[in-house]
């Protein structure tokens, strides 16, 4: 057991944790993790204790962002499926309604994800980090979904359809990577609204009700 | 009929009952890990506590911090009557399902 105040988890991980927690939970949850880290994990795991701490923080980050990431990933996979199974003719310079709908659905997802995260954490940084994780995780989920779809449908006709709608590289990493800065930018705009609303309605007060 | 509790919710709620006045986040985590005999993510316990509080089965209050927590407050939990009812219902449901069977079960008959 170590009560040594110099025994600290990675500073960046602790900042990330506090950034992603609601004001009501910020002290108690980060305190619980610090206490467990110092009293149980460092004595048991030594140098690997930091990895344990980072894993725990990852759990909170994922929990806060997964619904938005799943929605973003679902929109992308849905689009690829539609383009592959029910292809339409895209003409350069003319936006097809399918592209417009998908683009706005993604923008709404990133903006609402950033807004919601900034609202619940009462922090702009929480919303921006949330938007980044949502975009990156959503992209990873869309890549995974694409691979799963390919595992199910991979006949020559399907390959021709995929090549005709942008190619496999675009679906696997082109679009997910391209969307990261877009998602962060749109999420930041959403986070600004969320943070403003949190300030107006004062959600930053910790929950101190007595039992 | 009170809320239907999942197995993990029961473990967390029972940990609160067992710990009494010392039921705060980390203590509940340790108790749940010991009773379930497996590693449990702190986030899973905190998410469950949040859900149980949202269902009004438990209530919480902030306590004082300690040096090992860098002075950060502990959040203490205690069960509400609805939480105790939910635990009793969960136990009664399991007892009812098992009634008439000897435990542990022996090998099931085959369809030979």
Interface residues (C-beta under 8 A of the other chain):
Chain A: X3 X5 X25 X27 X28 X29 X30 X31 X32 X33 X34 X35 X36 X38 X39 X40 X55 X56 X59 X60 X63 X206 X207 X208 X209 X210 X211
Chain B: X24 X25 X26 X29 X30 X41 X42 X43 X44 X46 X47 X50 X59 X60 X61 X62 X65 X66 X67 X68 X69 X70 X72 X73 X74 X75 X76 X77 X78
